[in-house]
Amino acid sequence: MVPKIAKLTTILLATVLFFACSKDTSFESGSGINGIAAGTLLDSSGNCQNTTVNGMYAVDTVLTDSNYVLLQVNITTPGKYNLSTDTMNGCWFQDSGYVLSTGAHTIKLKGYGKPILPVNPTFTIFFGNSFCQFTVQVSGAVLAGGTNGDYFPTTATSYWVYLDSQLSDTIRTVCTGLTQNFNSNTYNLFVDAVGDSSYYRKSNGTYYQYGRLYDSTAPVEYIFLKDNAAAGSTWDSPIINFNLSNGGVTANINLKYHFTVAATNTTTTVNGTPFSNVIKMQVDVMAIIPPSTSYQTYQTSYYYYAKGVGLVDQEWPATSSSSAYSSTIVKWQVF
């Protein structure tokens, strides 16, 4: 996700409801092939039997037919089975079918979903009164940052994958390699998986975005990052003016973004990956809302830019009118 700025109050973040995938488990009554299979995951000594994990597992990579586990079970009553693990790190394993005889059987549980974080999840599977666990190794968590030395690279086909706390899912952002001119300046087009488009350019260590500030009808150019500014440096975006309606009352608002270089050449760790040479930016959404006659801060957010990578972390602390939000990098490739 490319940088986004928080909204005012009345200017609330949209809440996105995430519905976890449900796994249907239904059984018929009866015996034999029309009944429910019974058995155990344990051997004669009461220990879990071997579970074989197959396939490669990588962050933000959807599981395919090559991702499955082989589960050893002892069947005491033939019939129908529906076995499913819990959901961990965005993935689960499941299979249903029939066993026609008692004794030892191998059941193939197919993998679903995609790993969200660069961690190795441990799954639990139940069968009858027994349960066992197995761990999946997630590799390829992040890719090399490439040779681009910018704090916000704009090289064609470079991409970044972020874990969005509101969506509980990952979003991929790509620099398309396409450009567009605004006010005699050439901007690079970025698009993400949810359909948002953004425009960015760089000049002499200063990074610009061309877009709307909050609900302004016309986009403006503003500086969102300076890689040569000292810690404590500040600047403002252009001021926009618009009418804000709330509860039948309309007020004329002046709004701007206030930028502060909170830290330079610092370090941060995101989803287990350490980054050095990081610039931390503080962005305050400030507005004059009647009856006030002076600017007040309505939202503060923080952005972390790593040299050669770009935006690696975005944080909006909770306020009285909005919940906390974060967008953290899990995978990238800069060309």
Buried (B, 14 or more C-beta within 10 A) or exposed (E): BBBBBBBBBBBBBEEEEEEEEEBEEEEEEEEEEEBBBBBBBBEEEEEBBEBEBEEEBBBBBEBEEEBBBEBBBBBEBBBBBBBBBBBBBBBBBBBBEEBEEBEEBEBEBBBBBBBBBBBBBEBEBEBBEBEBEBEBEBEBBBEEBBEBEBBBBBBEEBBBBBBBBBBBBBBBBBBEEEEEEBEEEEBBBBBBBEEBEBBBBBEEEBBBBBBEBBBBEEBBBBBBBBBEBEEEEEBBBEBBEBEBEEEEEEBEBBBBBBBBBBBBEBEBEBBEBEBEBBBBBBBBBBBBBEEEEEBEEBBBBBBBBBBBBBBBBBBBBEBEBBEEBBBBBBBBBBE
